[in-house]
Amino acid sequence: MPTTIKTPGRIHRFDRAIGDVVFHRLASERSPGLITGIYLTPDAAGYYVTWSDRMETRHYECELTSEYVPDYAGE
């Protein structure tokens, strides 16, 4: 379900929601991650994703997909 966050003078729309399962487009492993947060900075917006190794990293929308795509990983 899309998420909308309003800040002064701007509306941010996110196609993914907290709790969605995603894959990193460029990762060679098929390990899914879980969206655990949304971040906003003056210059960017994106998602916090927690991976199976319990590491949380920040990602832009274009880096994530809801399905594993072998072509992106060079397979």
N, C-alpha and C positions, 0 to 999 in steps of 0.2 A: 504494500500500500504506500503510495507516495506521501512524503512528509513535507510540510510547508512551515518555514520559520520566518517570521516577520521581524526585521530590525529597522531602526529609524531610516527611512528613505529607500528601503530595499526589501524585496521578498525573495527568499531562497527556496527553491523547490528541489527536493531530493527524490529520486526514483526508487531508492531502497529504504528500508526501515530497520530499526534496531531489532535484532533477532534473525534477520535474513542470513541464509547460508550462501557464501560466495567462494569463488576461486580467483586466484591471481592470474591474470592473462599470460604473464611471462614466466611463471614458475614451472619448473620441470616436474615437480611432484604433484600428485593428484590430491593433495591434502586440502580439504575445505576449511574455510574460516567462518567465523561468526561476527556479524557487525555488532559491535558493542557500544558504539557512540557515533555522534556526528560532531564535527568541529567547524567553527567559523573563525576566520581571521580577517583582517582588513583586505588581504589580497587573495584569499583562497577559501574554499570550502570542500569538505570531503568526509570520509568515514574513518573511524577507528575499527580495526579488524583484529580479532584475537584468533591466532592460528593454533593448530594442534600441539605445538611445542610450548604453548602458553605465552607466546610473545605477542604483544599488542603493537601494531604498526598503523601509521596513517596512510590513507590512499585516496586518490582522486577517483571519481566515477569511472573514467575511461580505463583504469587499471583493473577493474573488477568485472566478473561475469558470473551469472547464476549457474552456468554449466561449464564443465571442464572441456576446453577446446584444444585438442592435441596440436593443431596447426600453429597456435601461438607459442607453444612450448618447443617447437622445432622437431616434433615427432613425425 
